[in-house]
Amino acid sequence: MIKVVTTEEMRRIEKWAIDRGSSEEAFMLEAGKKIAAAAKQFPGKKVLLIGKENAALAAALELKKAGYDVRTPQEATDFDCDFIIDGLLGATSHLIDAKKPILAIDIPSCKATITIALGFPKLRLFSKDCWENVGKLQIADIGLPHAAIDEAVPSAFIPNFEMLHLPPQKKSQHKYERGFVLGLGGSSALKGAVKLSGFAALHAGAGIVKMFTLEDIGPVADELICQLFSKKLWEEALTKAQSVFIGPGLGRTSAAKELLLSLNIEKPCVVDADALFFLTDFPKKSILTPHAGEMARLLKNTGYTNEQAFVDAKGVILVLKGAPTKILAPGQLPIIIPRGDPGMATAGSGDVLTGILAALLAQGMPLLDAAILGVSLHAFSGEAAALENTSYGYSASDLIKTLPKALELFL
């Protein structure tokens, strides 16, 4: 895991390292090299440098050595730059032309193309207002010694995506060994949600998906098993299933509430959508996937003051959907997934995530591991869909189509 620290903690760690023999100048020069390397991703060699932060000045020297024309606002009269280096560390400036590509250092001052985090990503980056401006996040090693990295006190973590892997498969496995997902959702008014969840589960590696609905939802994909709810058949399927998902499109009728409150699920379970509306207590092995509004209602209904207190008390894994999505587990610091695409803010996107998570659980992944990998797969699928269709031009079903491209990254 990659540590996320506050700005104050970053200053403390640099001082801690310098007090023990590290060179402040060496940190600055290495930061300059990494900023310059990131700047070279942009076309053109005319650079407007805004801000006098030491690392920015070091980057300017590196770029000048490489033949770049780097100027400050005072030097830039009638200067038509190719891109901007934002070294203001979050301070606003009327000098930044948002029409130009922008490389921001640590904290963007406006909408950046790339933000380069020096040493560690800073917690402020992931606040709602700041995250809007981050663009593509890159993390740069500035030469902090291993002892300083170990000494740093994190406020959160980011996964090292290169260390995440899909559950192993066997040549001899049959569909039940590959993973049996059992789903409950769907209604005559909300027919699509449970279909998206079920189909996503199949495409995320599940060997079989069986779904129960309270009302007829019309045709489903040939690969899905779907039937009206029967307590007897549900309990029979539950004994065979390796994971369960409940809630997508179930509706908020009294019949849905009564059914949800009667369930006794001991298998790993993904709780989403309408199940989050009615339930305040959850199966012991649960991943909950609320968006901000659903989370606010959960806190109000359960009386907890914040998400971590809720998670600690309920013993669940919480996937708090948003930009970026955060994952909370009992007694642990938040895990932030700084990937995804704005086009994922579309109806049905969360239902796809539910299916992905259920599939990973059915393949034997522990709850927290499944949450981290599942959210990452979902985010990378969104990025792939945007490359194919733009952020404006895709829907939730396209996330299932691009899921194989995301899966390839974790083989």
C-alpha positions as CSV (number, residue, x, y, z in Angstrom):
1,M,0.0,0.0,0.0
2,I,1.1,3.6,-0.7
3,K,0.9,6.0,2.2
4,V,-1.2,9.1,1.9
5,V,0.0,11.8,4.3
6,T,-1.0,15.4,5.3
7,T,1.1,18.3,4.1
8,E,2.3,18.8,7.7
9,E,3.4,15.2,8.0
10,M,5.4,15.5,4.7
11,R,7.2,18.5,6.2
12,R,7.9,16.5,9.4
13,I,9.2,13.5,7.5
14,E,11.6,15.6,5.3
15,K,12.9,17.3,8.5
16,W,13.2,13.9,10.2
17,A,15.3,12.6,7.3
18,I,17.5,15.7,7.1
19,D,18.1,15.7,10.9
20,R,19.5,12.1,10.3
21,G,21.9,13.0,7.6
22,S,19.8,13.3,4.4
23,S,20.3,16.3,2.1
24,E,17.6,18.8,1.6
25,E,19.3,19.9,-1.6
26,A,19.3,16.3,-2.8
27,F,15.5,16.0,-2.2
28,M,14.9,19.3,-4.1
29,L,17.1,18.3,-7.1
30,E,15.5,14.8,-7.3
31,A,12.0,16.4,-7.2
32,G,13.1,18.8,-9.9
33,K,14.2,15.9,-12.1
34,K,10.9,14.1,-11.6
35,I,8.8,17.2,-12.3
36,A,10.9,17.8,-15.5
37,A,10.4,14.2,-16.6
38,A,6.6,14.6,-16.1
39,A,6.7,17.9,-18.0
40,K,8.3,16.2,-21.0
41,Q,5.1,14.2,-21.5
42,F,3.6,17.4,-23.0
43,P,4.3,18.5,-26.6
44,G,6.2,21.7,-27.1
45,K,9.1,23.3,-25.3
46,K,7.7,26.7,-24.3
47,V,6.9,26.6,-20.6
48,L,5.2,29.1,-18.2
49,L,6.4,28.5,-14.7
50,I,4.1,29.9,-12.0
51,G,5.2,29.8,-8.4
52,K,8.6,30.0,-6.7
53,E,8.5,26.7,-4.8
54,N,12.0,25.2,-4.6
55,A,11.1,22.0,-6.5
56,A,9.5,24.1,-9.3
57,L,12.6,26.1,-9.6
58,A,14.7,23.0,-9.7
59,A,12.5,21.6,-12.4
60,A,12.9,24.8,-14.4
61,L,16.7,24.4,-14.3
62,E,16.4,20.7,-15.5
63,L,14.1,21.8,-18.4
64,K,16.4,24.6,-19.5
65,K,19.3,22.1,-19.6
66,A,17.1,20.1,-22.0
67,G,16.5,23.1,-24.3
68,Y,13.2,24.2,-23.0
69,D,12.2,27.9,-22.9
70,V,11.0,28.4,-19.4
71,R,9.7,31.7,-18.3
72,T,8.0,33.2,-15.2
73,P,4.9,35.5,-15.5
74,Q,7.3,38.5,-15.2
75,E,9.3,37.3,-18.1
76,A,6.4,36.1,-20.2
77,T,5.2,39.3,-22.0
78,D,3.5,38.1,-25.2
79,F,4.7,34.6,-24.5
80,D,2.7,31.9,-26.2
81,C,3.5,28.9,-24.0
82,D,2.9,25.3,-24.8
83,F,2.1,24.3,-21.2
84,I,2.1,25.5,-17.7
85,I,3.8,24.3,-14.5
86,D,1.7,25.1,-11.5
87,G,3.9,25.5,-8.5
88,L,1.5,27.5,-6.4
89,L,0.6,24.5,-4.1
90,G,-3.1,25.2,-4.2
91,A,-3.1,29.0,-4.1
92,T,-5.3,30.6,-6.7
93,S,-3.9,32.8,-9.5
94,H,-5.5,34.7,-12.4
95,L,-2.3,34.0,-14.4
96,I,-3.1,30.4,-15.1
97,D,-4.7,29.9,-18.5
98,A,-6.9,26.8,-18.2
99,K,-6.8,26.4,-22.0
100,K,-3.2,25.2,-21.8
101,P,-2.1,21.8,-20.5
102,I,-1.1,22.2,-16.8
103,L,1.3,20.2,-14.7
104,A,0.6,20.8,-11.0
105,I,3.0,20.1,-8.2
106,D,1.5,18.4,-5.2
107,I,-1.7,20.4,-5.0
108,P,-3.3,21.9,-8.1
109,S,-4.4,25.5,-8.2
110,C,-6.8,25.0,-11.0
111,K,-7.9,22.1,-13.3
112,A,-4.6,20.3,-14.0
113,T,-3.8,17.8,-16.8
114,I,-1.3,16.0,-14.5
115,T,-0.7,16.4,-10.8
116,I,2.7,15.1,-9.6
117,A,2.8,14.2,-5.9
118,L,6.3,14.5,-4.5
119,G,7.3,11.8,-2.0
120,F,3.8,10.9,-0.9
121,P,0.3,11.8,-2.2
122,K,-1.2,14.4,0.1
123,L,-4.5,13.9,1.8
124,R,-5.9,17.2,0.6
125,L,-5.8,15.9,-3.0
126,F,-8.7,13.6,-2.3
127,S,-11.1,16.2,-0.9
128,K,-14.1,16.7,-3.2
129,D,-13.1,20.2,-4.3
130,C,-9.4,19.4,-4.9
131,W,-10.0,16.1,-6.7
132,E,-11.9,17.9,-9.4
133,N,-8.7,19.6,-10.4
134,V,-6.2,16.7,-10.1
135,G,-6.3,15.2,-13.6
136,K,-4.0,12.2,-13.9
137,L,-2.2,11.6,-10.6
138,Q,1.5,10.6,-10.7
139,I,3.6,9.8,-7.6
140,A,7.3,10.7,-7.7
141,D,10.1,9.2,-5.5
142,I,12.2,12.1,-4.4
143,G,14.9,10.0,-2.7
144,L,13.4,9.7,0.8
145,P,15.3,6.9,2.7
146,H,13.4,3.8,3.5
147,A,13.6,4.7,7.2
148,A,11.8,7.9,6.5
149,I,9.1,6.2,4.5
150,D,8.6,3.7,7.3
151,E,8.5,6.6,9.8
152,A,5.8,8.5,7.9
153,V,2.4,8.4,9.7
154,P,-0.3,7.9,7.1
155,S,-3.8,9.3,7.0
156,A,-5.0,6.9,4.4
157,F,-3.6,4.5,1.7
158,I,-3.7,4.0,-2.0
159,P,-3.3,0.5,-3.4
160,N,-0.2,-0.4,-5.3
161,F,-2.1,-1.6,-8.4
162,E,0.8,-3.7,-9.6
163,M,0.5,-5.9,-6.5
164,L,-3.2,-6.7,-7.1
165,H,-4.1,-10.0,-8.8
166,L,-7.2,-11.9,-9.8
167,P,-8.1,-15.1,-7.9
168,P,-6.2,-18.1,-9.4
169,Q,-8.0,-20.5,-11.7
170,K,-7.6,-24.3,-12.2
171,K,-7.7,-26.1,-15.5
172,S,-9.9,-28.8,-14.0
173,Q,-12.4,-26.5,-12.3
174,H,-16.1,-26.7,-13.0
175,K,-18.6,-23.9,-12.8
176,Y,-19.5,-24.3,-9.1
177,E,-15.8,-24.3,-8.2
178,R,-15.3,-21.2,-10.3
179,G,-17.9,-19.4,-8.1
180,F,-21.6,-19.6,-7.5
181,V,-23.2,-16.1,-7.1
182,L,-26.7,-15.8,-5.7
183,G,-28.6,-12.6,-6.3
184,L,-31.8,-11.0,-5.0
185,G,-33.2,-7.9,-6.7
186,G,-35.3,-6.6,-9.5
187,S,-38.8,-5.4,-9.8
188,S,-41.3,-4.5,-12.5
189,A,-40.4,-0.8,-12.2
190,L,-36.6,-1.4,-12.0
191,K,-35.9,-4.3,-14.3
192,G,-32.4,-3.5,-15.4
193,A,-30.4,-3.2,-12.2
194,V,-30.3,-6.9,-11.2
195,K,-29.5,-7.9,-14.8
196,L,-26.5,-5.6,-14.8
197,S,-25.3,-7.0,-11.5
198,G,-25.7,-10.6,-12.6
199,F,-24.1,-10.2,-16.0
200,A,-21.2,-8.2,-14.5
201,A,-20.7,-11.1,-12.1
202,L,-20.3,-13.6,-14.9
203,H,-17.9,-11.3,-16.7
204,A,-15.8,-10.9,-13.6
205,G,-15.2,-14.6,-13.3
206,A,-18.2,-16.2,-11.6
207,G,-19.0,-19.7,-13.0
208,I,-22.8,-19.5,-12.3
209,V,-25.2,-16.7,-11.3
210,K,-28.7,-17.4,-10.1
211,M,-31.0,-14.5,-9.3
212,F,-34.4,-14.3,-7.6
213,T,-36.8,-11.4,-8.1
214,L,-40.0,-10.4,-6.4
215,E,-41.6,-9.5,-9.7
216,D,-41.3,-10.4,-13.3
217,I,-38.4,-8.5,-14.9
218,G,-38.7,-9.8,-18.5
219,P,-36.0,-11.5,-20.5
220,V,-32.5,-11.8,-19.2
221,A,-29.2,-12.9,-20.8
222,D,-29.2,-16.5,-21.7
223,E,-26.3,-17.2,-19.3
224,L,-28.2,-16.0,-16.3
225,I,-30.6,-18.1,-14.2
226,C,-33.5,-16.0,-13.0
227,Q,-36.8,-16.9,-11.3
228,L,-39.4,-15.5,-9.0
229,F,-38.6,-15.6,-5.3
230,S,-39.5,-18.8,-3.4
231,K,-38.3,-19.3,0.1
232,K,-37.6,-23.0,-0.4
233,L,-35.7,-22.5,-3.6
234,W,-33.8,-19.5,-2.2
235,E,-32.6,-21.5,0.8
236,E,-31.6,-24.4,-1.4
237,A,-29.5,-22.1,-3.6
238,L,-28.1,-20.4,-0.5
239,T,-26.5,-23.6,0.7
240,K,-24.6,-24.0,-2.6
241,A,-23.7,-20.3,-3.2
242,Q,-20.2,-19.0,-2.4
243,S,-21.5,-15.3,-2.3
244,V,-24.6,-13.3,-2.4
245,F,-25.7,-9.9,-3.5
246,I,-28.9,-8.2,-2.4
247,G,-30.7,-5.0,-3.3
248,P,-30.3,-3.9,-7.0
249,G,-33.7,-2.8,-8.3
250,L,-35.6,-4.7,-5.6
251,G,-37.8,-1.7,-4.9
252,R,-39.0,-0.1,-1.7
253,T,-42.3,-1.8,-1.2
254,S,-43.5,-3.3,2.0
255,A,-43.0,-6.8,0.5
256,A,-39.3,-5.9,-0.3
257,K,-38.8,-4.7,3.2
258,E,-40.4,-7.8,4.8
259,L,-38.3,-10.1,2.6
260,L,-35.0,-8.3,3.4
261,L,-35.7,-8.4,7.1
262,S,-36.4,-12.1,7.0
263,L,-33.2,-13.1,5.3
264,N,-30.5,-15.0,7.2
265,I,-27.3,-14.9,5.1
266,E,-24.1,-16.3,6.4
267,K,-22.2,-16.3,3.1
268,P,-20.1,-13.3,2.0
269,C,-22.6,-10.7,0.9
270,V,-22.7,-7.5,-1.1
271,V,-25.4,-5.1,0.1
272,D,-26.5,-2.4,-2.3
273,A,-29.3,-0.1,-3.4
274,D,-32.7,-0.8,-1.9
275,A,-31.3,-3.2,0.6
276,L,-29.4,-0.2,2.1
277,F,-32.6,1.7,2.4
278,F,-34.3,-0.9,4.7
279,L,-31.5,-2.6,6.6
280,T,-29.6,-1.2,9.6
281,D,-28.0,-4.6,10.5
282,F,-26.2,-6.7,8.0
283,P,-24.9,-10.2,7.4
284,K,-21.6,-10.8,9.2
285,K,-19.5,-11.0,6.1
286,S,-20.8,-7.9,4.2
287,I,-19.5,-5.3,1.8
288,L,-21.8,-2.3,1.7
289,T,-21.7,-0.1,-1.4
290,P,-23.6,3.2,-0.7
291,H,-23.2,6.5,-2.5
292,A,-22.9,9.7,-0.4
293,G,-26.7,10.1,0.0
294,E,-27.3,6.5,1.0
295,M,-24.5,6.8,3.5
296,A,-25.9,9.9,5.0
297,R,-29.2,8.1,5.5
298,L,-27.5,5.1,7.0
299,L,-25.7,7.3,9.6
300,K,-28.9,9.0,10.4
301,N,-30.8,5.8,10.8
302,T,-28.2,4.1,12.9
303,G,-27.1,7.1,15.0
304,Y,-23.4,7.0,14.2
305,T,-21.5,10.3,13.7
306,N,-19.2,9.2,10.9
307,E,-18.4,6.4,8.5
308,Q,-15.5,4.9,10.4
309,A,-17.6,4.7,13.6
310,F,-20.3,2.9,11.7
311,V,-17.9,0.4,10.1
312,D,-16.2,-0.3,13.4
313,A,-19.6,-0.9,15.1
314,K,-21.2,-3.0,12.4
315,G,-18.1,-5.0,11.4
316,V,-18.6,-4.5,7.7
317,I,-16.5,-3.4,4.7
318,L,-17.7,-0.1,3.4
319,V,-17.3,0.9,-0.3
320,L,-18.2,4.6,-0.3
321,K,-18.8,5.3,-3.9
322,G,-17.8,8.6,-5.3
323,A,-14.9,10.4,-6.9
324,P,-12.6,9.1,-5.6
325,T,-14.2,6.0,-4.1
326,K,-13.0,5.2,-0.5
327,I,-13.0,1.8,1.2
328,L,-13.3,1.6,5.0
329,A,-12.7,-1.5,7.1
330,P,-13.0,-2.0,10.9
331,G,-10.0,-0.6,12.8
332,Q,-8.1,0.5,9.6
333,L,-7.3,3.7,7.8
334,P,-9.3,4.5,4.6
335,I,-8.1,3.1,1.3
336,I,-8.6,5.5,-1.6
337,I,-9.0,4.3,-5.2
338,P,-7.8,7.4,-7.2
339,R,-8.9,6.0,-10.6
340,G,-12.1,6.0,-12.7
341,D,-13.8,8.4,-15.2
342,P,-16.5,11.0,-14.9
343,G,-18.7,9.1,-17.2
344,M,-19.2,6.4,-14.6
345,A,-21.7,8.7,-12.9
346,T,-24.5,7.0,-14.8
347,A,-27.5,4.9,-13.8
348,G,-26.5,1.3,-13.4
349,S,-22.8,1.8,-12.8
350,G,-23.1,0.8,-9.1
351,D,-25.1,-2.3,-10.1
352,V,-22.1,-3.4,-12.2
353,L,-19.8,-2.9,-9.3
354,T,-22.1,-5.0,-7.1
355,G,-21.8,-7.9,-9.6
356,I,-18.0,-7.6,-9.8
357,L,-17.6,-7.7,-6.0
358,A,-19.9,-10.7,-5.7
359,A,-17.9,-12.5,-8.3
360,L,-14.6,-12.0,-6.5
361,L,-16.1,-13.1,-3.2
362,A,-17.5,-16.2,-4.9
363,Q,-14.0,-17.0,-6.1
364,G,-12.7,-17.0,-2.5
365,M,-11.2,-13.6,-2.0
366,P,-11.4,-12.1,1.5
367,L,-13.8,-9.2,1.9
368,L,-11.3,-6.4,2.0
369,D,-9.2,-7.8,-0.8
370,A,-12.3,-8.2,-3.0
371,A,-13.4,-4.7,-2.3
372,I,-10.0,-3.2,-3.3
373,L,-9.7,-5.3,-6.5
374,G,-13.4,-4.9,-7.4
375,V,-13.4,-1.2,-7.1
376,S,-10.2,-1.0,-9.1
377,L,-11.6,-3.2,-11.8
378,H,-14.7,-1.1,-12.0
379,A,-12.6,2.1,-12.2
380,F,-10.3,0.8,-14.9
381,S,-13.3,-0.4,-16.9
382,G,-14.6,3.2,-16.8
383,E,-11.4,4.5,-18.1
384,A,-11.4,2.0,-20.9
385,A,-15.0,2.8,-21.8
386,A,-14.1,6.5,-21.9
387,L,-11.2,5.8,-24.3
388,E,-13.6,4.0,-26.6
389,N,-16.6,6.2,-26.3
390,T,-15.5,9.5,-24.6
391,S,-16.7,10.2,-21.0
392,Y,-20.0,11.5,-22.4
393,G,-20.8,8.5,-24.6
394,Y,-21.1,5.3,-22.6
395,S,-23.6,3.7,-20.2
396,A,-23.3,1.2,-17.5
397,S,-23.6,-1.8,-19.8
398,D,-20.4,-0.6,-21.6
399,L,-18.5,-1.0,-18.3
400,I,-19.2,-4.8,-18.7
401,K,-18.0,-4.7,-22.2
402,T,-14.7,-3.1,-21.2
403,L,-14.3,-5.2,-18.1
404,P,-12.1,-7.7,-19.9
405,K,-9.6,-4.9,-20.6
406,A,-9.4,-4.1,-16.9
407,L,-9.1,-7.8,-16.0
408,E,-6.0,-8.1,-18.3
409,L,-4.2,-5.6,-16.0
410,F,-4.5,-7.9,-13.0
411,L,-3.7,-11.3,-14.5
